[in-house]
Amino acid sequence: MATSEEQQPLLRPIVEVAEADTKHDEVILDFEKGDPENPREWDSKFKWFIVFLLAFMAFTVTFTCIGVVPIAASIVDELEGKHGGASTTALLVTIWELGEAAGPLLIAPLSEVFGRYPVMNGCNIVFIIATFLAAGSKSTRLLIAARWLTGFAVASNVLNPSIIGDIFDSDQRGSAMSLISLAPLIGGAVGPAIAGAIAQTLGWRQVLLMAAGLAVIAEILFLTCFRETYKMAILHSRIARLKRESGEFKSSAPVPKNRHEDLLKIWHALTRPFAVLFGSSVLMALSLQASVSFSFFYVMSISLPSILQETYGFNPAETGAAFVIFSVGSLLSVLLCNSFLDRIYITLRNRSIAPDQGKPEYRLPLAVLGAVLLPFSVTAYGWIAHLALPVPLLLASVALLDFTLLTNIIPLQAYVVDACGLYSASAMTGVIVTRCLMGTFLPLATEPLHQILGYGWGFTVLGGVAAAVAVVPIAVLRYGSEWRQRSEYTRDA
């Protein structure tokens, strides 16, 4: 039996500060029904405009990230000559994910301290600067460092699901989550296609300059049109406004700052994602499974250009165009999730003992489908390449692989938002850090596996890894509602 102290949340000081900030004359402020400052009460058209902004930036980010994939080898050859190799080419692609593993450690907790608006805009500006730096790089080391910085500054992956949770009720989030998941995957398909053609005519630097231009347009829209969505930040601004109107700020003497308390708040904010992630066995297990699934996107992105060029004789422009097939699998997956994610949730909720209370686990049936199909699609992709079967069959396996991994990941993101509530941004950060670390390093094993076992058996090994973790969403679907109660961050309210 836990003591009362052991039962307190690890982040209790932060929660108490947040609650204290929403008090005025000992009255706790909250949104009332119809409150125009409540993001969930905003006009539906404006909500979907916010979704469009999030999707546009997500598209731009992925366009920038994946655009160099089909031309990575030629970039390394230009900058390094014969000194470059397959590992350098792979690192040029995957280093982005290492940046994304580090950035969210700051981005998510800061968004819960200062709000989504300032953090999103600040990150977008750093992203633009880093993209221009990458376009002007004269060495592979500088280019890799610049791509790490662009990955570090990506806020959309962390904040998009949380912003969706801020502005939509739980039974409306599935459609919005599907749409913001579609945008980056379209960027991942269009980016290589455009990059391959432009790199062959104007050079690879023009690809990055185009990406920087898109990011500038997105940031202008965010600065002028985006509004704060985080409840605690909005209420904090409200209490500050009430104090100004009542004259409290004028009558109170300046209070000396306590540096120790400030540093303690920052430390709590930075460690919050780890506290949330490691404070929930359910989140840890789903994070591992999602990270393995996500890593196959980069495994395929790194291996496909060499397969197409070495086995099938494609040139860079044709290789880039082949990446459009990614959008086919992505589109099918998003259509599936858009059509059934909320529908399944509502159906299971209505069939439950308490039909007025949904459970996060009702998001997981589609995740189970994706997890079960993923090992087969990974293995099929490897053997089709190994046997040099017709190109249409290879591209069909690419679409299937993309479909299965996305069908697995989208519901998991919705699950995290539903299960973690106010801690959703920090929870998503913990999941994304794990995902990005796996996405950085697991794809580096692709070339050694190919050299030792060939594509067929090499991808069979990777398929076995996917099969080993496929049991996680199945188990969480069955037992997750009980397991969640053991954590302060996922416990039912």
Residue, then its C-alpha position, 0 to 999 in steps of 0.5 A: m500500500a503506497t503512502s500518501e506522499e508516494q501517491q502524489p504526482l511527481l510534477r505536483p509543484i508544477v500543477e500547484v503553481a499552474e492552479a495558483d496562477t488561475k486564482h483571483d481573490e481566492v476564486i479559481l478561474d475556469f472557462e464557462k459555457g460559451d466562453p469565447e476564449n475557450p478554444r473548444e468553443w471557437d467557431s468550427k471554421f476557425k478550428w479547421f483553419i488552425v488544423f490547416l496551419l498545422a498541416f501546412m507547417a507539417f508538410t513543409v517540415t517533412f518536405t525539408c526532411i525527406g527532400v534530400v533522400p533520393i539525392a543524399a548520395s550525390i550531395v555527399d559525393e559533391l561535398e566529400g568526393k571519394h571520402g564519403g560512404a554509405s554510412t555518411t549518406a545514411l547519417l545525412v538522412t537520419i541525423w534529422e531524427l536525432g535533432e527531433a529527439a532533443g528538441p521536444l525536450l525543450i519544446a513540449p514543457l516550454s509550451e506548457v509553461f509559456g503557451r503554444y503560441p510563443v513556442m511554435n513561432g520561436c521554433n519556426i524562426v529557428f527552423i528557417i534560419a537552420t534551413f538557410l544554413a543547410a542550403g549554404s553548407k560547404s561541407t558534409r559536417l556543416l550540412i549534417a549539423a544544420r540538419w540536426l538543428t532543423g530537426f531540433a527546431v521542429a515543433s509540429n510533431v510535438l505540439n500538433p496532437s496537443i493543439i488538436g486536443d486543446i481545440f477539439d473534444s475527444d470524439q472529434r479528434g480522430s478526423a483532425m489527427s488524420l488530416i495533420s498526419l496526412a500532410p507530412l506524408i504528402g510532403g514526404a512523397v512530393g519532396p523527393a519527387i521535386a528534389g530529384a528533378i530540381a537537383q538534376t537541373l538546378g542543384w540540391r541547394q535550390v531544393l533547400l532554398m525552396a523549403a526555406g521559402l515555404a517555411v517563411i510563408a508558414e511562419i507569416l501565417f502563424l504570426t498573424c493568424f494563430r491564437e493561443t490554445y493551451k488552457m492554462a496559458i489562456l487562464h494565466s493571461r486572464i488573471a493577469r488582465l484582471k489584476r491589471e484592471s483591479g490595480e493590484f500590479k500598481s499597489s504591490a511592491p516589487v518582489p525579489k526574484n528567487r533564482h533557486e525557484d526559477l531554476l527549479k521550475i525550469w528543471h521540472a519543465l525539462t524533466r517532465p517528459f521523462a517523468v510522464l513517460f517513465g511514470s506510465s508503463v503503458l506509455m513506455a510500452l506503446s512508445l517502444q512499439a511506435s518507435v519500431s514502426f516509425s523507424f521502418f519509414y527511414v529504413m525504406s527511405i534509405s534503402l529504396p534509392s539504392i534498390l531502384q538505382e542499382t537493381y532497376g537502373f533508375n536515375p535520381a529524377e526517376t528515383g525521386a518520382a518513385f517516392v510519390i508512391f508513399s502518398v498512396g499508402s499514406l492516403l489510404s491509411v488516413l482515409l481509413c483512420n478518418s472514416f473509422l477512428d472516431r466511429i470505432y471510438i463512439t461505437l465502443r463507448n456506446r457499448s460500454i457500461a458507462p456510455d457517457q464516458g469513453k476510454p482511450e483504449y477505444r482508439l486502438p483497434l486500428a493500431v492493432l491492425g497496423a501492428v499485425l500487418l507491419p511484419f508481413s509488409v516489411t518482409a515482403y518489401g525485402w524479398i521483392a527487392h532481393l528477387a528483383l521482381p517487377v518494379p510495380l510489385l516493389l512500389a506496391s510493397v512500399a505503399l503497403l508498408d507505408f499504409t501499415l505503419l501509419t495505420n499503427i501510428i495515427p491511433l497511438q497518437a490519439y491514444v496518448v492525447d486522450a490518456c494524458g490530458l493536460y500532460s499530453a504535450s509532455a507525453m507526446t515528447g517522451v514518445i517522440v524522443t524514443r521514436c526519433l532515437m529509433g528512427t536515427f539508429l535502427p536504419l543505420a543497420t540496414e546496409p550491414l544487414h544487406q551486406i551480410l544477409g541480402y535484402g531478403w533475409g535482412f528484412t526478414v530479421l527486421g520483420g521479426v523485430a516488428a512482430a515481437v513488438a506487435v503484441v503491445p497494442i493488443a495487450v494495451l487494448r485488452y488491459g490498458s484501462e487497468w494498467r493506466q490507473r497505476s500512473e498519475y498521468t494516465r489515470d482516469a479523472 
